[in-house]
Amino acid sequence: MWSQPGYWKGGDVEAAASGRTPLYPMMLEPPELRWAFIRKIYSILAIQMLLTVAVAAVVVSVPSVSLFFVSSGAGLGLYIFLIILPFIVLCPLYYYYQHHPWNYILLGIFTVSISFAVGLTCAFTSGKVILESAILTAVVVVSLTLYTFWAASRGHDFSFLGPFLFAAIMILMLFALIQVFFHLGKISTMIYGALAAIIFCGYIIYDTDNLIKRYSYDEYIWAAVALYLDIINLFLSLLTLFRASES
């Protein structure tokens, strides 16, 4: 999601020594370079997830933080700003994703703003639901990532998922908009959470396949953003599903 896939053309990549087994049939680029690129992406993603957990933990564990956001006009305004901020940051990030250190600074702002939103969502959710959602998200992400690498090595291609996933996310956004203005109840919320979880599972496969085959070496920021959003949205979808089923 939010990806800008391109074709291999060299670029910013760390040197690495790895096996020369191709990641997929008819691979034309040096496998060790692609593996170095992949390790770089997952290193950035790991830092993003640790930052998200840290920020969300502070929001959840310090009641005064969450109360400020929901009990005052200034807090509500700041909360709305933090929700909009990631979309604002994506604009300069599009132009500076190859410019160090601005790309990392913007990525940090993007991650922290989303982390606050995740933390506030968790602050009003039971610990059991949060734990269930976190464990299931981790299991699904690892499983789908391993599956995609295995499928790619067997010659499977998932680029065909792009149009279907785009159409699905548009329908999901419309569904969410309807829910805001015409709340349809517990069952519809559970359906929304389940559909969203399935869609973002598809995005994890699609973006991982792009990571293996299509991202150029200087698009590491976009690759990290895409996978990060997939994981966060999967977690929030499961949170919505389990919270609705618990109520």
N, C-alpha and C positions, 0 to 999 in steps of 0.2 A: 504494500500500500504506500502511496506517496512516493513511488519509485520513479527514477529517471534512467531506465536501463539503456545501455549503449553497447557498442561492440568493442572488443579488445583493441586498444591502440597504444598500449604502454602507458607510462605515467608514474605517479607517486606510489611506490611500493617498497616495502622493506625487503632487504635481501634475506633469503632463507635457504636452507638446505633441506630438501625433502625428497621423497621417492619420485621417480619419473613415470609412474603409472598414470595414464590419462584418466581424468575424472569422468569422461564420457567418450563414446566412440567418435572418431573423426576430429578429435581435439587438435587444433593447430598451434596453439600457444604452448610455451613451456609449462608443464604441470607444476614445477616448483614455484614459479612466479604466481600462479593462480592460488596455490596453497598458502603462500605468504600473504596474499591479499585476503583470503578467507580468514586466516588467523588474526589479521589486523581488524577485520570487521567484528569478529566475535570478542576480541579484546575490548573494543570500544563499547560493544553491546553489554558486556559484563559490567563495565564501569557504570554505564547508564542504569542498569538494573540495581546495582548496589546503591547508587545515589537515590534512586526511586524508593528503595526499601528504607533507607536512612531518613529521608524527608518524610515519607508516609508514617514511619514509626514515631517521629517527633510529633506530628500532627495528632496521631491517635493517642499517644501516651501523655500528652500535655493538654488536659481538657480546656484550659483557657484559650488555646489557639483555635480549636474548633468552635468554641462558644463565641469568640470574637467575630468569626466569619458569618455566623447565623443569627447573632443577637443584636447587631448594630447595622445601621445603614452604610457606614464606611466599610465594614467587613463584607457586607453583601456586594458592594460595588467592587471591592478588591477581588472577591471571588469570581465575579463576572469577568473582570479584567484578566485574571489568571487563566480562565477558560479560553478567552479570545487570544491571549498572548502567543500561544504556540502557532496559530495561523498567521499572526503578524510576523513572527520570527522566521517563518518559512520563506517569506519574500526576500529578505536580505541573504538568508542562507542559500537561496538559489543562485545568487550572484557571487557569493564569497565561499562556496563550498571547496574551492581549490586554494584559498588563500589562508595560509597558516600565520598567526594563531586565531584569526577571526572566525574560521569555521568551527574550531573547538569551543570558542567563547559562546557563539550563537547556539551551538549544539547543547552546551551546558545550560543556557537560559531556557531553551526549549524543553530540556529534560526536567529541570527543576519546576517549571510552571505546571507541567503535566503531573509531576510527583505530588504537588500540593493538591491538585484536583483528586488524584487517587487517594491521598491521605484523608481528605474530607469525606470522600465516599465511604472509606473504611471506618471512619470515626463514628458513624451512625449505623454500623453493621456489627452483628455479634461476632465474637472471636472464632466461634466454630465455623461460621460461614466463610470468614476470611481464610482460615486455615484450609478448609476443603477446597476453596477456589484456587488458592496458591499451589497446593499440592497437585491438583488436577492440571493446572496450567503448566507446571513444570514437567509433568509426565507427558502431556500432549506435545509440548514444544520439542522436547528431546526425541520423542518417538517419531514425530513428523519430520524433524530434521534428518535423523538417521535414515528414515525411509526415502526421503528425497535424494540424498546422496547415493543410496543404494540403487534407486530407480534410474538416476542419471547415469550411473556406471553401466547400467543394462541398456542404455539407449532410449529411455523414455524421456519425453519432452512435455512440459506442462505450460508452455506459452499459450496454448489454446484456452487456458482458464481465464486469461485477462479480460476479454469482453464479458464473460458470464459473471465474474466477480464484480466488475464495475456495475453491471445491471443490478446485481444482488445488493450491493451497498447503496445504490440509489433507492431501491425498494425499502431497504432497512431504514434509511434516513426518513423516508416518507412515513413509514410505520411509526417511527419515534415521534415525528411531528404530530401525527394523529393522536398518539398517546398523551402528548402534552395538553392538547386542547380538548380531547374527548377521552378521558380515562376509561379504558375498557375493562378494567378489573384484573384480578390476580391471574386468571388463565391466560389472558392476552400478554401480560407481562412475562409469564413463563415462556410463552411461544416466542416472544421477541428475544429473550435471553438465549433460548436454544438455537434459533435461526442465526442470531449474531455469532454465537460460538462456532457454528458450522461454517459460516462465511469466513471468519477469521482463521479457522483451520485451513481453509482453501488458500487464503492469502499467505500463510506461513509456507505452504508448499510452493506457491507461485513465486514468492520473493526469494526463497532459498534456491529455487531453480535458476532465477535470474542471477543470484550471487555466484552460482557455479559457472554459468555460461555467458552471461550477457553484460554484466556491469564492467565498465572499463576501470583500470586501476586507480584513476583519480576520482572515482565516484564512491569512495568508501564512506563518506558522510551520508549520502543518500541511501546507500545500502543499509547502514546502521539505523537510520531514521525509519526506514520501511519495516525492518524486522522488529524494532522497538515498539512501533505503533501496533503491529500485529499482536505482539505478546501482551501489551497493556490492554488492548481492546478485547482480546480473548479472556483475560482475567476479569475485566469489568463485566463482560457478558455472562460469565459463569457466576459472578457475584450477584448479578441481577436475577439469574435463574434460581440460585439456591436461596436467596433472600425472599423471593416471591413464594417459593415452595415451603419455606419455614413459617411464613406468616399465616 
